[in-house]
Amino acid sequence: MKTELLEIISNLSLSEQEQVLKFASSLHKKQLFQEWDRIFDEEAEAIKNEFAQEDLAWSEAVLKDYLPNLRKEDIL
């Protein structure tokens, strides 16, 4: 099938090949969305919680120096 498809595409004009590429890209994106939609709610919640914990840890690490730096700026 790949060989037949490549043969057909190679005989198309450049603009037609671009249309085929756009169509193939849209099919690929659609497949990715379908895969995401198949994730169970529990899995999605676990992923969401994981990112929330990472965000919280990053924020706490950044903000621990924030207040002392503000105080230094106030003194200057």
All heavy atoms as a GROMACS GRO file, in nm:
protein
  634
    1MET      N    1   0.083  -0.118   0.000
    1MET     CA    2   0.000   0.000   0.000
    1MET      C    3   0.088   0.126   0.000
    1MET      O    4   0.056   0.223  -0.069
    1MET     CB    5  -0.095   0.001   0.119
    1MET     CG    6  -0.180   0.124   0.117
    1MET     SD    7  -0.330   0.137   0.218
    1MET     CE    8  -0.303   0.056   0.365
    2LYS      N    9   0.196   0.126   0.079
    2LYS     CA   10   0.284   0.242   0.083
    2LYS      C   11   0.342   0.272  -0.055
    2LYS      O   12   0.349   0.388  -0.095
    2LYS     CB   13   0.398   0.221   0.183
    2LYS     CG   14   0.360   0.240   0.326
    2LYS     CD   15   0.483   0.227   0.414
    2LYS     CE   16   0.447   0.242   0.559
    2LYS     NZ   17   0.566   0.234   0.646
    3THR      N   18   0.381   0.168  -0.125
    3THR     CA   19   0.439   0.186  -0.257
    3THR      C   20   0.338   0.249  -0.352
    3THR      O   21   0.372   0.343  -0.426
    3THR     CB   22   0.487   0.050  -0.314
    3THR    OG1   23   0.575  -0.009  -0.218
    3THR    CG2   24   0.557   0.067  -0.445
    4GLU      N   25   0.216   0.199  -0.348
    4GLU     CA   26   0.111   0.254  -0.434
    4GLU      C   27   0.084   0.400  -0.400
    4GLU      O   28   0.070   0.485  -0.488
    4GLU     CB   29  -0.018   0.175  -0.420
    4GLU     CG   30  -0.012   0.035  -0.475
    4GLU     CD   31  -0.140  -0.041  -0.449
    4GLU    OE1   32  -0.249   0.010  -0.482
    4GLU    OE2   33  -0.130  -0.152  -0.393
    5LEU      N   34   0.079   0.429  -0.271
    5LEU     CA   35   0.053   0.565  -0.226
    5LEU      C   36   0.165   0.659  -0.269
    5LEU      O   37   0.138   0.769  -0.320
    5LEU     CB   38   0.036   0.568  -0.074
    5LEU     CG   39  -0.007   0.699  -0.011
    5LEU    CD1   40  -0.137   0.750  -0.071
    5LEU    CD2   41  -0.021   0.684   0.140
    6LEU      N   42   0.288   0.617  -0.251
    6LEU     CA   43   0.402   0.699  -0.293
    6LEU      C   44   0.401   0.723  -0.443
    6LEU      O   45   0.434   0.832  -0.490
    6LEU     CB   46   0.533   0.635  -0.249
    6LEU     CG   47   0.562   0.638  -0.099
    6LEU    CD1   48   0.686   0.556  -0.066
    6LEU    CD2   49   0.579   0.782  -0.052
    7GLU      N   50   0.365   0.622  -0.518
    7GLU     CA   51   0.360   0.636  -0.664
    7GLU      C   52   0.253   0.738  -0.705
    7GLU      O   53   0.277   0.823  -0.789
    7GLU     CB   54   0.331   0.499  -0.728
    7GLU     CG   55   0.337   0.502  -0.879
    7GLU     CD   56   0.314   0.363  -0.939
    7GLU    OE1   57   0.355   0.264  -0.877
    7GLU    OE2   58   0.252   0.358  -1.047
    8ILE      N   59   0.138   0.728  -0.643
    8ILE     CA   60   0.029   0.822  -0.674
    8ILE      C   61   0.070   0.963  -0.638
    8ILE      O   62   0.054   1.057  -0.717
    8ILE     CB   63  -0.100   0.781  -0.602
    8ILE    CG1   64  -0.154   0.650  -0.661
    8ILE    CG2   65  -0.205   0.892  -0.610
    8ILE    CD1   66  -0.268   0.589  -0.582
    9ILE      N   67   0.126   0.981  -0.518
    9ILE     CA   68   0.164   1.114  -0.471
    9ILE      C   69   0.274   1.173  -0.559
    9ILE      O   70   0.272   1.293  -0.590
    9ILE     CB   71   0.208   1.109  -0.323
    9ILE    CG1   72   0.088   1.077  -0.235
    9ILE    CG2   73   0.273   1.240  -0.279
    9ILE    CD1   74   0.122   1.050  -0.089
   10SER      N   75   0.368   1.091  -0.601
   10SER     CA   76   0.478   1.143  -0.684
   10SER      C   77   0.429   1.192  -0.819
   10SER      O   78   0.496   1.274  -0.883
   10SER     CB   79   0.587   1.036  -0.703
   10SER     OG   80   0.538   0.928  -0.779
   11ASN      N   81   0.314   1.146  -0.863
   11ASN     CA   82   0.259   1.190  -0.992
   11ASN      C   83   0.168   1.313  -0.979
   11ASN      O   84   0.118   1.363  -1.079
   11ASN     CB   85   0.182   1.076  -1.059
   11ASN     CG   86   0.276   0.967  -1.108
   11ASN    OD1   87   0.384   0.994  -1.158
   11ASN    ND2   88   0.236   0.843  -1.090
   12LEU      N   89   0.148   1.360  -0.857
   12LEU     CA   90   0.064   1.478  -0.837
   12LEU      C   91   0.146   1.605  -0.852
   12LEU      O   92   0.269   1.604  -0.838
   12LEU     CB   93   0.003   1.476  -0.695
   12LEU     CG   94  -0.092   1.360  -0.662
   12LEU    CD1   95  -0.131   1.366  -0.516
   12LEU    CD2   96  -0.214   1.365  -0.752
   13SER      N   97   0.077   1.714  -0.879
   13SER     CA   98   0.146   1.843  -0.884
   13SER      C   99   0.188   1.883  -0.743
   13SER      O  100   0.142   1.825  -0.644
   13SER     CB  101   0.052   1.950  -0.942
   13SER     OG  102  -0.052   1.978  -0.850
   14LEU      N  103   0.275   1.982  -0.733
   14LEU     CA  104   0.324   2.026  -0.603
   14LEU      C  105   0.210   2.075  -0.514
   14LEU      O  106   0.204   2.041  -0.396
   14LEU     CB  107   0.428   2.138  -0.620
   14LEU     CG  108   0.493   2.189  -0.493
   14LEU    CD1  109   0.563   2.076  -0.419
   14LEU    CD2  110   0.591   2.300  -0.524
   15SER      N  111   0.116   2.150  -0.570
   15SER     CA  112   0.004   2.198  -0.490
   15SER      C  113  -0.085   2.083  -0.442
   15SER      O  114  -0.135   2.084  -0.330
   15SER     CB  115  -0.079   2.302  -0.566
   15SER     OG  116  -0.140   2.244  -0.678
   16GLU      N  117  -0.101   1.982  -0.527
   16GLU     CA  118  -0.179   1.865  -0.486
   16GLU      C  119  -0.106   1.785  -0.378
   16GLU      O  120  -0.168   1.736  -0.283
   16GLU     CB  121  -0.208   1.775  -0.607
   16GLU     CG  122  -0.306   1.838  -0.706
   16GLU     CD  123  -0.317   1.759  -0.835
   16GLU    OE1  124  -0.216   1.702  -0.881
   16GLU    OE2  125  -0.428   1.755  -0.890
   17GLN      N  126   0.027   1.778  -0.388
   17GLN     CA  127   0.105   1.710  -0.285
   17GLN      C  128   0.093   1.784  -0.151
   17GLN      O  129   0.084   1.721  -0.046
   17GLN     CB  130   0.252   1.701  -0.327
   17GLN     CG  131   0.277   1.602  -0.438
   17GLN     CD  132   0.423   1.596  -0.481
   17GLN    OE1  133   0.511   1.652  -0.415
   17GLN    NE2  134   0.449   1.528  -0.591
   18GLU      N  135   0.089   1.916  -0.157
   18GLU     CA  136   0.071   1.995  -0.036
   18GLU      C  137  -0.065   1.966   0.028
   18GLU      O  138  -0.078   1.957   0.150
   18GLU     CB  139   0.086   2.144  -0.065
   18GLU     CG  140   0.229   2.185  -0.093
   18GLU     CD  141   0.242   2.330  -0.140
   18GLU    OE1  142   0.139   2.394  -0.174
   18GLU    OE2  143   0.356   2.378  -0.144
   19GLN      N  144  -0.168   1.950  -0.055
   19GLN     CA  145  -0.301   1.918  -0.003
   19GLN      C  146  -0.301   1.780   0.064
   19GLN      O  147  -0.362   1.762   0.170
   19GLN     CB  148  -0.404   1.921  -0.116
   19GLN     CG  149  -0.434   2.060  -0.167
   19GLN     CD  150  -0.530   2.057  -0.286
   19GLN    OE1  151  -0.580   1.952  -0.325
   19GLN    NE2  152  -0.555   2.173  -0.344
   20VAL      N  153  -0.232   1.686   0.002
   20VAL     CA  154  -0.222   1.551   0.060
   20VAL      C  155  -0.150   1.558   0.194
   20VAL      O  156  -0.191   1.495   0.292
   20VAL     CB  157  -0.149   1.454  -0.036
   20VAL    CG1  158  -0.119   1.322   0.032
   20VAL    CG2  159  -0.231   1.432  -0.162
   21LEU      N  160  -0.043   1.638   0.201
   21LEU     CA  161   0.032   1.654   0.325
   21LEU      C  162  -0.056   1.714   0.434
   21LEU      O  163  -0.056   1.666   0.548
   21LEU     CB  164   0.156   1.741   0.303
   21LEU     CG  165   0.239   1.771   0.426
   21LEU    CD1  166   0.291   1.642   0.489
   21LEU    CD2  167   0.354   1.864   0.391
   22LYS      N  168  -0.133   1.817   0.400
   22LYS     CA  169  -0.223   1.879   0.498
   22LYS      C  170  -0.326   1.778   0.548
   22LYS      O  171  -0.356   1.771   0.667
   22LYS     CB  172  -0.294   2.001   0.438
   22LYS     CG  173  -0.205   2.121   0.422
   22LYS     CD  174  -0.280   2.237   0.360
   22LYS     CE  175  -0.188   2.353   0.332
   22LYS     NZ  176  -0.259   2.463   0.264
   23PHE      N  177  -0.380   1.701   0.455
   23PHE     CA  178  -0.480   1.601   0.493
   23PHE      C  179  -0.419   1.494   0.584
   23PHE      O  180  -0.476   1.458   0.686
   23PHE     CB  181  -0.540   1.536   0.367
   23PHE     CG  182  -0.640   1.429   0.398
   23PHE    CD1  183  -0.764   1.461   0.451
   23PHE    CD2  184  -0.610   1.295   0.375
   23PHE    CE1  185  -0.857   1.362   0.481
   23PHE    CE2  186  -0.702   1.196   0.405
   23PHE     CZ  187  -0.826   1.229   0.458
   24ALA      N  188  -0.301   1.445   0.547
   24ALA     CA  189  -0.234   1.343   0.629
   24ALA      C  190  -0.202   1.399   0.768
   24ALA      O  191  -0.218   1.330   0.869
   24ALA     CB  192  -0.107   1.294   0.560
   25SER      N  193  -0.158   1.524   0.774
   25SER     CA  194  -0.129   1.587   0.903
   25SER      C  195  -0.254   1.598   0.988
   25SER      O  196  -0.251   1.574   1.109
   25SER     CB  197  -0.069   1.726   0.882
   25SER     OG  198   0.056   1.717   0.820
   26SER      N  199  -0.366   1.634   0.926
   26SER     CA  200  -0.490   1.646   1.002
   26SER      C  201  -0.536   1.510   1.054
   26SER      O  202  -0.586   1.499   1.166
   26SER     CB  203  -0.600   1.711   0.918
   26SER     OG  204  -0.645   1.624   0.816
   27LEU      N  205  -0.516   1.405   0.976
   27LEU     CA  206  -0.549   1.270   1.022
   27LEU      C  207  -0.462   1.231   1.142
   27LEU      O  208  -0.512   1.173   1.239
   27LEU     CB  209  -0.528   1.167   0.911
   27LEU     CG  210  -0.631   1.165   0.798
   27LEU    CD1  211  -0.590   1.061   0.693
   27LEU    CD2  212  -0.769   1.134   0.852
   28HIS      N  213  -0.335   1.266   1.135
   28HIS     CA  214  -0.244   1.234   1.245
   28HIS      C  215  -0.285   1.308   1.372
   28HIS      O  216  -0.289   1.249   1.480
   28HIS     CB  217  -0.100   1.270   1.205
   28HIS     CG  218   0.000   1.241   1.311
   28HIS    ND1  219   0.032   1.114   1.350
   28HIS    CD2  220   0.075   1.324   1.386
   28HIS    CE1  221   0.123   1.118   1.445
   28HIS    NE2  222   0.150   1.245   1.470
   29LYS      N  223  -0.316   1.437   1.360
   29LYS     CA  224  -0.360   1.514   1.477
   29LYS      C  225  -0.489   1.457   1.535
   29LYS      O  226  -0.505   1.446   1.656
   29LYS     CB  227  -0.379   1.661   1.440
   29LYS     CG  228  -0.250   1.734   1.418
   29LYS     CD  229  -0.276   1.878   1.377
   29LYS     CE  230  -0.148   1.948   1.341
   29LYS     NZ  231  -0.170   2.084   1.291
   30LYS      N  232  -0.580   1.420   1.447
   30LYS     CA  233  -0.708   1.363   1.491
   30LYS      C  234  -0.682   1.235   1.570
   30LYS      O  235  -0.745   1.212   1.674
   30LYS     CB  236  -0.796   1.335   1.370
   30LYS     CG  237  -0.933   1.284   1.404
   30LYS     CD  238  -1.016   1.264   1.276
   30LYS     CE  239  -1.151   1.208   1.309
   30LYS     NZ  240  -1.231   1.186   1.188
   31GLN      N  241  -0.588   1.154   1.523
   31GLN     CA  242  -0.555   1.029   1.592
   31GLN      C  243  -0.499   1.058   1.731
   31GLN      O  244  -0.534   0.991   1.828
   31GLN     CB  245  -0.453   0.949   1.512
   31GLN     CG  246  -0.409   0.821   1.580
   31GLN     CD  247  -0.294   0.753   1.509
   31GLN    OE1  248  -0.241   0.804   1.411
   31GLN    NE2  249  -0.254   0.639   1.558
   32LEU      N  250  -0.414   1.161   1.742
   32LEU     CA  251  -0.358   1.196   1.872
   32LEU      C  252  -0.467   1.238   1.970
   32LEU      O  253  -0.465   1.200   2.087
   32LEU     CB  254  -0.254   1.308   1.858
   32LEU     CG  255  -0.126   1.272   1.784
   32LEU    CD1  256  -0.037   1.395   1.769
   32LEU    CD2  257  -0.050   1.160   1.855
   33PHE      N  258  -0.564   1.316   1.922
   33PHE     CA  259  -0.674   1.358   2.007
   33PHE      C  260  -0.759   1.238   2.049
   33PHE      O  261  -0.804   1.229   2.163
   33PHE     CB  262  -0.762   1.463   1.939
   33PHE     CG  263  -0.701   1.599   1.938
   33PHE    CD1  264  -0.669   1.662   1.818
   33PHE    CD2  265  -0.675   1.666   2.056
   33PHE    CE1  266  -0.613   1.788   1.818
   33PHE    CE2  267  -0.620   1.794   2.056
   33PHE     CZ  268  -0.588   1.854   1.936
   34GLN      N  269  -0.782   1.145   1.957
   34GLN     CA  270  -0.859   1.027   1.991
   34GLN      C  271  -0.788   0.944   2.097
   34GLN      O  272  -0.851   0.891   2.188
   34GLN     CB  273  -0.884   0.942   1.866
   34GLN     CG  274  -0.985   1.004   1.771
   34GLN     CD  275  -0.997   0.927   1.641
   34GLN    OE1  276  -0.914   0.843   1.609
   34GLN    NE2  277  -1.100   0.958   1.564
   35GLU      N  278  -0.655   0.935   2.086
   35GLU     CA  279  -0.579   0.860   2.186
   35GLU      C  280  -0.592   0.927   2.322
   35GLU      O  281  -0.607   0.860   2.424
   35GLU     CB  282  -0.432   0.850   2.145
   35GLU     CG  283  -0.410   0.756   2.028
   35GLU     CD  284  -0.268   0.759   1.975
   35GLU    OE1  285  -0.180   0.823   2.037
   35GLU    OE2  286  -0.244   0.696   1.872
   36TRP      N  287  -0.586   1.061   2.324
   36TRP     CA  288  -0.600   1.132   2.452
   36TRP      C  289  -0.740   1.111   2.509
   36TRP      O  290  -0.757   1.092   2.628
   36TRP     CB  291  -0.573   1.281   2.433
   36TRP     CG  292  -0.596   1.357   2.558
   36TRP    CD1  293  -0.701   1.438   2.588
   36TRP    CD2  294  -0.512   1.361   2.675
   36TRP    NE1  295  -0.689   1.491   2.713
   36TRP    CE2  296  -0.574   1.445   2.769
   36TRP    CE3  297  -0.392   1.299   2.708
   36TRP    CZ2  298  -0.518   1.470   2.895
   36TRP    CZ3  299  -0.337   1.326   2.833
   36TRP    CH2  300  -0.401   1.409   2.924
   37ASP      N  301  -0.841   1.113   2.423
   37ASP     CA  302  -0.979   1.096   2.469
   37ASP      C  303  -1.003   0.957   2.526
   37ASP      O  304  -1.096   0.937   2.605
   37ASP     CB  305  -1.078   1.122   2.355
   37ASP     CG  306  -1.086   1.269   2.318
   37ASP    OD1  307  -1.043   1.354   2.400
   37ASP    OD2  308  -1.133   1.300   2.208
   38ARG      N  309  -0.922   0.859   2.488
   38ARG     CA  310  -0.938   0.723   2.538
   38ARG      C  311  -0.879   0.704   2.677
   38ARG      O  312  -0.899   0.600   2.739
   38ARG     CB  313  -0.874   0.624   2.442
   38ARG     CG  314  -0.960   0.596   2.320
   38ARG     CD  315  -0.911   0.473   2.246
   38ARG     NE  316  -0.781   0.496   2.185
   38ARG     CZ  317  -0.762   0.524   2.056
   38ARG    NH1  318  -0.865   0.531   1.976
   38ARG    NH2  319  -0.642   0.542   2.008
   39ILE      N  320  -0.804   0.802   2.726
   39ILE     CA  321  -0.746   0.791   2.860
   39ILE      C  322  -0.859   0.793   2.961
   39ILE      O  323  -0.950   0.875   2.955
   39ILE     CB  324  -0.648   0.906   2.887
   39ILE    CG1  325  -0.526   0.893   2.797
   39ILE    CG2  326  -0.606   0.909   3.032
   39ILE    CD1  327  -0.427   1.005   2.812
   40PHE      N  328  -0.854   0.702   3.054
   40PHE     CA  329  -0.955   0.697   3.158
   40PHE      C  330  -0.947   0.822   3.246
   40PHE      O  331  -0.842   0.883   3.261
   40PHE     CB  332  -0.937   0.572   3.246
   40PHE     CG  333  -0.964   0.444   3.173
   40PHE    CD1  334  -0.862   0.358   3.142
   40PHE    CD2  335  -1.094   0.411   3.136
   40PHE    CE1  336  -0.886   0.239   3.075
   40PHE    CE2  337  -1.119   0.292   3.070
   40PHE     CZ  338  -1.016   0.207   3.039
   41ASP      N  339  -1.060   0.858   3.303
   41ASP     CA  340  -1.065   0.976   3.389
   41ASP      C  341  -0.964   0.966   3.503
   41ASP      O  342  -0.902   1.066   3.541
   41ASP     CB  343  -1.205   0.994   3.447
   41ASP     CG  344  -1.306   1.038   3.341
   41ASP    OD1  345  -1.263   1.092   3.237
   41ASP    OD2  346  -1.427   1.020   3.365
   42GLU      N  347  -0.945   0.845   3.556
   42GLU     CA  348  -0.850   0.828   3.666
   42GLU      C  349  -0.708   0.859   3.621
   42GLU      O  350  -0.631   0.922   3.693
   42GLU     CB  351  -0.856   0.685   3.722
   42GLU     CG  352  -0.988   0.647   3.784
   42GLU     CD  353  -1.091   0.597   3.682
   42GLU    OE1  354  -1.052   0.555   3.571
   42GLU    OE2  355  -1.211   0.604   3.714
   43GLU      N  356  -0.674   0.814   3.500
   43GLU     CA  357  -0.540   0.842   3.447
   43GLU      C  358  -0.522   0.991   3.424
   43GLU      O  359  -0.417   1.046   3.456
   43GLU     CB  360  -0.519   0.767   3.316
   43GLU     CG  361  -0.505   0.618   3.330
   43GLU     CD  362  -0.490   0.551   3.196
   43GLU    OE1  363  -0.593   0.538   3.125
   43GLU    OE2  364  -0.378   0.512   3.162
   44ALA      N  365  -0.624   1.055   3.370
   44ALA     CA  366  -0.617   1.198   3.344
   44ALA      C  367  -0.602   1.274   3.476
   44ALA      O  368  -0.523   1.370   3.485
   44ALA     CB  369  -0.741   1.246   3.269
   45GLU      N  370  -0.673   1.232   3.578
   45GLU     CA  371  -0.663   1.296   3.710
   45GLU      C  372  -0.524   1.278   3.769
   45GLU      O  373  -0.467   1.370   3.827
   45GLU     CB  374  -0.770   1.240   3.805
   45GLU     CG  375  -0.782   1.314   3.935
   45GLU     CD  376  -0.832   1.458   3.919
   45GLU    OE1  377  -0.906   1.486   3.823
   45GLU    OE2  378  -0.795   1.540   4.003
   46ALA      N  379  -0.468   1.159   3.752
   46ALA     CA  380  -0.332   1.133   3.803
   46ALA      C  381  -0.230   1.221   3.733
   46ALA      O  382  -0.140   1.277   3.797
   46ALA     CB  383  -0.297   0.985   3.785
   47ILE      N  384  -0.243   1.235   3.602
   47ILE     CA  385  -0.152   1.322   3.526
   47ILE      C  386  -0.167   1.467   3.572
   47ILE      O  387  -0.069   1.538   3.593
   47ILE     CB  388  -0.179   1.308   3.375
   47ILE    CG1  389  -0.138   1.168   3.327
   47ILE    CG2  390  -0.105   1.415   3.296
   47ILE    CD1  391  -0.184   1.134   3.187
   48LYS      N  392  -0.291   1.509   3.587
   48LYS     CA  393  -0.318   1.645   3.633
   48LYS      C  394  -0.255   1.670   3.770
   48LYS      O  395  -0.191   1.773   3.792
   48LYS     CB  396  -0.470   1.667   3.639
   48LYS     CG  397  -0.512   1.804   3.683
   48LYS     CD  398  -0.665   1.811   3.686
   48LYS     CE  399  -0.713   1.935   3.754
   48LYS     NZ  400  -0.858   1.938   3.767
   49ASN      N  401  -0.270   1.576   3.861
   49ASN     CA  402  -0.213   1.590   3.995
   49ASN      C  403  -0.061   1.593   3.991
   49ASN      O  404   0.003   1.667   4.066
   49ASN     CB  405  -0.262   1.478   4.087
   49ASN     CG  406  -0.408   1.494   4.124
   49ASN    OD1  407  -0.461   1.605   4.123
   49ASN    ND2  408  -0.473   1.384   4.155
   50GLU      N  409  -0.004   1.511   3.905
   50GLU     CA  410   0.143   1.508   3.893
   50GLU      C  411   0.195   1.646   3.849
   50GLU      O  412   0.290   1.698   3.907
   50GLU     CB  413   0.186   1.402   3.792
   50GLU     CG  414   0.335   1.396   3.769
   50GLU     CD  415   0.374   1.297   3.660
   50GLU    OE1  416   0.293   1.210   3.625
   50GLU    OE2  417   0.487   1.307   3.611
   51PHE      N  418   0.132   1.704   3.749
   51PHE     CA  419   0.175   1.836   3.703
   51PHE      C  420   0.150   1.942   3.809
   51PHE      O  421   0.229   2.034   3.826
   51PHE     CB  422   0.106   1.874   3.572
   51PHE     CG  423   0.162   1.802   3.452
   51PHE    CD1  424   0.082   1.719   3.376
   51PHE    CD2  425   0.295   1.816   3.416
   51PHE    CE1  426   0.133   1.653   3.266
   51PHE    CE2  427   0.348   1.750   3.307
   51PHE     CZ  428   0.266   1.668   3.231
   52ALA      N  429   0.041   1.930   3.882
   52ALA     CA  430   0.011   2.026   3.988
   52ALA      C  431   0.119   2.021   4.095
   52ALA      O  432   0.165   2.125   4.144
   52ALA     CB  433  -0.126   1.998   4.048
   53GLN      N  434   0.162   1.900   4.132
   53GLN     CA  435   0.267   1.886   4.233
   53GLN      C  436   0.399   1.944   4.182
   53GLN      O  437   0.471   2.011   4.256
   53GLN     CB  438   0.285   1.739   4.272
   53GLN     CG  439   0.168   1.682   4.349
   53GLN     CD  440   0.142   1.757   4.479
   53GLN    OE1  441   0.235   1.794   4.549
   53GLN    NE2  442   0.016   1.780   4.509
   54GLU      N  443   0.431   1.920   4.057
   54GLU     CA  444   0.553   1.977   3.999
   54GLU      C  445   0.546   2.129   3.996
   54GLU      O  446   0.644   2.197   4.028
   54GLU     CB  447   0.575   1.923   3.858
   54GLU     CG  448   0.615   1.778   3.853
   54GLU     CD  449   0.626   1.724   3.712
   54GLU    OE1  450   0.615   1.801   3.615
   54GLU    OE2  451   0.647   1.601   3.698
   55ASP      N  452   0.431   2.183   3.958
   55ASP     CA  453   0.414   2.329   3.956
   55ASP      C  454   0.429   2.389   4.095
   55ASP      O  455   0.492   2.493   4.113
   55ASP     CB  456   0.278   2.367   3.898
   55ASP     CG  457   0.267   2.341   3.748
   55ASP    OD1  458   0.372   2.316   3.685
   55ASP    OD2  459   0.155   2.344   3.696
   56LEU      N  460   0.369   2.323   4.193
   56LEU     CA  461   0.376   2.371   4.330
   56LEU      C  462   0.519   2.368   4.382
   56LEU      O  463   0.567   2.466   4.441
   56LEU     CB  464   0.285   2.287   4.421
   56LEU     CG  465   0.280   2.327   4.567
   56LEU    CD1  466   0.227   2.470   4.582
   56LEU    CD2  467   0.194   2.230   4.646
   57ALA      N  468   0.590   2.260   4.356
   57ALA     CA  469   0.729   2.249   4.399
   57ALA      C  470   0.815   2.357   4.335
   57ALA      O  471   0.899   2.421   4.400
   57ALA     CB  472   0.784   2.110   4.367
   58TRP      N  473   0.795   2.381   4.206
   58TRP     CA  474   0.872   2.484   4.137
   58TRP      C  475   0.840   2.621   4.194
   58TRP      O  476   0.930   2.701   4.219
   58TRP     CB  477   0.840   2.481   3.988
   58TRP     CG  478   0.919   2.581   3.910
   58TRP    CD1  479   1.045   2.567   3.862
   58TRP    CD2  480   0.877   2.713   3.873
   58TRP    NE1  481   1.084   2.682   3.798
   58TRP    CE2  482   0.983   2.772   3.803
   58TRP    CE3  483   0.760   2.786   3.893
   58TRP    CZ2  484   0.976   2.902   3.753
   58TRP    CZ3  485   0.754   2.915   3.842
   58TRP    CH2  486   0.860   2.972   3.774
   59SER      N  487   0.713   2.650   4.215
   59SER     CA  488   0.672   2.780   4.270
   59SER      C  489   0.731   2.803   4.408
   59SER      O  490   0.781   2.912   4.438
   59SER     CB  491   0.519   2.789   4.278
   59SER     OG  492   0.462   2.780   4.152
   60GLU      N  493   0.727   2.700   4.492
   60GLU     CA  494   0.782   2.715   4.626
   60GLU      C  495   0.933   2.739   4.621
   60GLU      O  496   0.985   2.819   4.697
   60GLU     CB  497   0.750   2.591   4.710
   60GLU     CG  498   0.604   2.583   4.748
   60GLU     CD  499   0.568   2.454   4.819
   60GLU    OE1  500   0.648   2.357   4.815
   60GLU    OE2  501   0.458   2.449   4.877
   61ALA      N  502   1.001   2.672   4.530
   61ALA     CA  503   1.145   2.690   4.518
   61ALA      C  504   1.179   2.832   4.472
   61ALA      O  505   1.274   2.893   4.522
   61ALA     CB  506   1.203   2.589   4.420
   62VAL      N  507   1.101   2.884   4.381
   62VAL     CA  508   1.127   3.019   4.329
   62VAL      C  509   1.088   3.125   4.431
   62VAL      O  510   1.160   3.223   4.451
   62VAL     CB  511   1.050   3.041   4.197
   62VAL    CG1  512   1.055   3.185   4.154
   62VAL    CG2  513   1.106   2.950   4.088
   63LEU      N  514   0.977   3.105   4.498
   63LEU     CA  515   0.924   3.208   4.587
   63LEU      C  516   0.996   3.216   4.722
   63LEU      O  517   0.984   3.318   4.790
   63LEU     CB  518   0.774   3.186   4.609
   63LEU     CG  519   0.688   3.214   4.486
   63LEU    CD1  520   0.543   3.180   4.516
   63LEU    CD2  521   0.701   3.358   4.440
   64LYS      N  522   1.070   3.114   4.759
   64LYS     CA  523   1.135   3.119   4.890
   64LYS      C  524   1.236   3.234   4.896
   64LYS      O  525   1.260   3.289   5.002
   64LYS     CB  526   1.199   2.986   4.926
   64LYS     CG  527   1.337   2.964   4.876
   64LYS     CD  528   1.395   2.834   4.926
   64LYS     CE  529   1.522   2.811   4.846
   64LYS     NZ  530   1.588   2.692   4.874
   65ASP      N  531   1.295   3.272   4.784
   65ASP     CA  532   1.389   3.384   4.780
   65ASP      C  533   1.322   3.516   4.743
   65ASP      O  534   1.385   3.621   4.746
   65ASP     CB  535   1.502   3.356   4.680
   65ASP     CG  536   1.588   3.240   4.722
   65ASP    OD1  537   1.602   3.218   4.844
   65ASP    OD2  538   1.642   3.170   4.634
   66TYR      N  539   1.196   3.511   4.709
   66TYR     CA  540   1.128   3.630   4.658
   66TYR      C  541   1.114   3.738   4.766
   66TYR      O  542   1.149   3.853   4.743
   66TYR     CB  543   0.990   3.590   4.603
   66TYR     CG  544   0.914   3.705   4.542
   66TYR    CD1  545   0.954   3.760   4.422
   66TYR    CD2  546   0.802   3.758   4.606
   66TYR    CE1  547   0.885   3.866   4.365
   66TYR    CE2  548   0.732   3.863   4.550
   66TYR     CZ  549   0.774   3.916   4.430
   66TYR     OH  550   0.707   4.021   4.375
   67LEU      N  551   1.063   3.701   4.882
   67LEU     CA  552   1.041   3.799   4.988
   67LEU      C  553   1.173   3.862   5.034
   67LEU      O  554   1.180   3.986   5.045
   67LEU     CB  555   0.964   3.737   5.104
   67LEU     CG  556   0.917   3.834   5.213
   67LEU    CD1  557   0.831   3.945   5.154
   67LEU    CD2  558   0.841   3.758   5.321
   68PRO      N  559   1.278   3.783   5.061
   68PRO     CA  560   1.405   3.847   5.098
   68PRO      C  561   1.458   3.943   4.990
   68PRO      O  562   1.512   4.048   5.022
   68PRO     CB  563   1.500   3.729   5.118
   68PRO     CG  564   1.412   3.613   5.149
   68PRO     CD  565   1.286   3.638   5.074
   69ASN      N  566   1.438   3.907   4.866
   69ASN     CA  567   1.483   3.995   4.757
   69ASN      C  568   1.402   4.124   4.753
   69ASN      O  569   1.455   4.232   4.725
   69ASN     CB  570   1.477   3.924   4.623
   69ASN     CG  571   1.587   3.822   4.607
   69ASN    OD1  572   1.693   3.832   4.668
   69ASN    ND2  573   1.563   3.721   4.525
   70LEU      N  574   1.273   4.116   4.781
   70LEU     CA  575   1.190   4.236   4.788
   70LEU      C  576   1.237   4.328   4.900
   70LEU      O  577   1.244   4.450   4.883
   70LEU     CB  578   1.043   4.200   4.810
   70LEU     CG  579   0.962   4.158   4.690
   70LEU    CD1  580   0.818   4.127   4.732
   70LEU    CD2  581   0.961   4.264   4.582
   71ARG      N  582   1.270   4.270   5.012
   71ARG     CA  583   1.318   4.350   5.126
   71ARG      C  584   1.448   4.418   5.091
   71ARG      O  585   1.469   4.536   5.126
   71ARG     CB  586   1.335   4.260   5.249
   71ARG     CG  587   1.202   4.218   5.309
   71ARG     CD  588   1.220   4.142   5.438
   71ARG     NE  589   1.090   4.099   5.489
   71ARG     CZ  590   1.062   3.980   5.532
   71ARG    NH1  591   1.156   3.885   5.533
   71ARG    NH2  592   0.943   3.949   5.575
   72LYS      N  593   1.538   4.348   5.020
   72LYS     CA  594   1.663   4.409   4.978
   72LYS      C  595   1.637   4.528   4.885
   72LYS      O  596   1.702   4.631   4.898
   72LYS     CB  597   1.752   4.307   4.907
   72LYS     CG  598   1.816   4.206   4.997
   72LYS     CD  599   1.899   4.108   4.914
   72LYS     CE  600   1.950   3.994   4.998
   72LYS     NZ  601   2.021   3.894   4.919
   73GLU      N  602   1.541   4.512   4.795
   73GLU     CA  603   1.508   4.621   4.702
   73GLU      C  604   1.451   4.740   4.779
   73GLU      O  605   1.479   4.855   4.745
   73GLU     CB  606   1.408   4.574   4.598
   73GLU     CG  607   1.469   4.485   4.493
   73GLU     CD  608   1.368   4.444   4.386
   73GLU    OE1  609   1.261   4.510   4.375
   73GLU    OE2  610   1.396   4.346   4.315
   74ASP      N  611   1.372   4.716   4.883
   74ASP     CA  612   1.314   4.824   4.963
   74ASP      C  613   1.421   4.903   5.035
   74ASP      O  614   1.412   5.024   5.050
   74ASP     CB  615   1.213   4.770   5.064
   74ASP     CG  616   1.083   4.725   4.997
   74ASP    OD1  617   1.060   4.765   4.880
   74ASP    OD2  618   1.006   4.650   5.061
   75ILE      N  619   1.528   4.834   5.076
   75ILE     CA  620   1.635   4.899   5.147
   75ILE      C  621   1.714   4.989   5.053
   75ILE      O  622   1.757   5.099   5.089
   75ILE     CB  623   1.728   4.796   5.214
   75ILE    CG1  624   1.653   4.725   5.324
   75ILE    CG2  625   1.857   4.860   5.268
   75ILE    CD1  626   1.726   4.604   5.383
   76LEU      N  627   1.730   4.945   4.928
   76LEU     CA  628   1.806   5.022   4.830
   76LEU      C  629   1.724   5.141   4.791
   76LEU      O  630   1.737   5.246   4.774
   76LEU     CB  631   1.839   4.938   4.707
   76LEU     CG  632   1.924   4.816   4.734
   76LEU    CD1  633   1.936   4.735   4.604
   76LEU    CD2  634   2.062   4.854   4.782
   0.00000   0.00000   0.00000
